[in-house]
Amino acid sequence: MGLFKENPFGHILFLKRWLIRVAGSITHQRYKGFNTLEIEGSQIIRDLPESNVLFVSNHQTYFADVVAMFHVFNASLKGRDDNIKNLGYLWNPKLNIYYVAAKETMKQSLLAKILAYAGSISIERTWRADGKDVNRQVKFSDISNIAMALDDGWVITFPQGTTTPWKPLRKGTAHIIKRYKPVVVPVVIDGFRRSFDKKGLRVKKKGILQSMQIKPPLEIDYENESIDAIIEKLEYAIEQHPSFLKVISKDELAAYEAEHQKRRYSYKGD
């Protein structure tokens, strides 16, 4: 009976464990080989409770960001200090780590479906679908699934809902925080946009220094802080508040946006 034990979403844990082991073994060199991942904050991971933890992060690729977090979180829990050396940490991974992703993205390919089984909470975006702007109501089932995942373990979310930098955060994340009162842990990543393609599946450039900073949990007054106040706090925490643009030169920003445009699906350049 234990062999076929399922999580709350009906995923068989034995199969999920092997998917994480295999996917982790295949992707490890992307963060410690082709490129280098600099990590800060492993002890914070070890001090977290077993469940009701919400990680909020900026977003640079569809899949490489969250795969890196699976590596770092599991390595940290197995005693690695700010490194992912020795793949032994994947033998018995934490199986109740989930991540929020757009439903249409997780249906695009067989690989995406496999990654979804490993931990995706697939939701319908209320503002974007099939490359077009939309305006639709939040599905209650999507919120319920996030709540179920928080009750079972840890959830990773990218509140900007896009890989484009410095976009406003979606207020749905703040509503979830006020309603379910999770421990909120900010994560700031960098270098993934330069080293991977937009999907985060192909290594675009080698020798890039990637970084992941795990910050201490935020202090949030769940009862009295407004949605806007929580959003602003999250923007500062993941370094995506508009004020951060003031310290970036116009030339740097132009180069950043030009690089981002090259990574769009329609780009046909070299």
Stockholm file with secondary structure:
# STOCKHOLM 1.0

chainA/1-270         MGLFKENPFGHILFLKRWLIRVAGSITHQRYKGFNTLEIEGSQIIRDLPESNVLFVSNHQTYFADVVAMFHVFNASLKGRDDNIKNLGYLWNPKLNIYYVAAKETMKQSLLAKILAYAGSISIERTWRADGKDVNRQVKFSDISNIAMALDDGWVITFPQGTTTPWKPLRKGTAHIIKRYKPVVVPVVIDGFRRSFDKKGLRVKKKGILQSMQIKPPLEIDYENESIDAIIEKLEYAIEQHPSFLKVISKDELAAYEAEHQKRRYSYKGD
#=GR chainA/1-270 SS CGGGCBCTTSCBHHHHHHHHHHHHHHHGGGTBTSSEEEEECHHHHHTSCSSSEEEEECCCSSSHHHHHHHHHHHHHHTTCSSCCCSGGGGSSCCSCEEEEEETTGGGSSHHHHHHHHTTEEEECCSSEETTEECCCCCCHHHHHHHHHHHHHSEEEECTTCSSSTTCCCCHHHHHHHHHHCCEEEEEEEESHHHHBCTTSCSBCCSSCEEEEEECCCCCCCTTTSCHHHHHHHHHHHTTCSGGGGGGSCHHHHHHHHHHHHHTSTTCCCC
#=GC SS_cons         CGGGCBCTTSCBHHHHHHHHHHHHHHHGGGTBTSSEEEEECHHHHHTSCSSSEEEEECCCSSSHHHHHHHHHHHHHHTTCSSCCCSGGGGSSCCSCEEEEEETTGGGSSHHHHHHHHTTEEEECCSSEETTEECCCCCCHHHHHHHHHHHHHSEEEECTTCSSSTTCCCCHHHHHHHHHHCCEEEEEEEESHHHHBCTTSCSBCCSSCEEEEEECCCCCCCTTTSCHHHHHHHHHHHTTCSGGGGGGSCHHHHHHHHHHHHHTSTTCCCC
//
